[in-house]
Amino acid sequence: MDIIFLRGLEVNAVIGIYDWEREIKQTLVFDIEMANDIKRAAETDDISYALDYKTVSERIVEFVEQSEFFLVETLIEELAKVLRQEFSIPWIKIMLNKRGAISRAKDVGIIIERGER
């Protein structure tokens, strides 16, 4: 299986359990890998047979910006469901980085994999 990836996709969202977090938007950074068979797209040179990563990235931004989850665990799980369903992605790996969530750490977040390669 082939992998389409997005790295360093920054999206602002309301996320967090503390009152002050509910009043601001924080920058979340996503790295995403998605299984996709690129053979037919490569043979035909036709975007309609490809996983259009621009459309996927736009959907990620839309979903995350509109969300107001308390936990990053909920956000990442729901995002994986939406992307797999809407884009027929058999396997996805998402890394969500909530930079600055811990004062002494540069990065903190979650990595999940859903589906089968």
BELJOMO-V608139 format. One record per backbone hydrogen bond with DSSP energy under -0.5 kcal/mol. CO is the residue of the C=O (numbers start at 1). NH is the residue of the N-H. If there is no record, write none. Layout:
CO,NH + CO,NH
This chain:
2,36 + 4,34 + 6,32 + 8,10 + 9,30 + 11,28 + 13,15 + 13,26 + 18,21 + 18,22 + 19,22 + 20,23 + 21,15 + 21,24 + 26,13 + 26,28 + 28,11 + 29,97 + 30,9 + 31,95 + 32,6 + 33,93 + 34,4 + 36,2 + 36,38 + 38,42 + 39,43 + 40,44 + 41,45 + 41,46 + 46,49 + 47,50 + 49,41 + 50,52 + 51,53 + 52,56 + 53,57 + 54,58 + 55,59 + 56,60 + 57,61 + 58,62 + 59,63 + 60,64 + 61,65 + 62,66 + 63,67 + 64,67 + 67,14 + 69,16 + 71,75 + 72,76 + 73,77 + 74,78 + 75,79 + 76,80 + 77,81 + 78,82 + 79,83 + 80,84 + 81,85 + 82,86 + 83,87 + 84,88 + 84,89 + 85,88 + 88,90 + 90,116 + 91,35 + 92,114 + 93,33 + 94,96 + 94,112 + 95,31 + 95,97 + 96,98 + 96,110 + 97,29 + 97,99 + 98,101 + 102,105 + 106,100 + 108,98 + 110,96 + 112,94 + 114,92
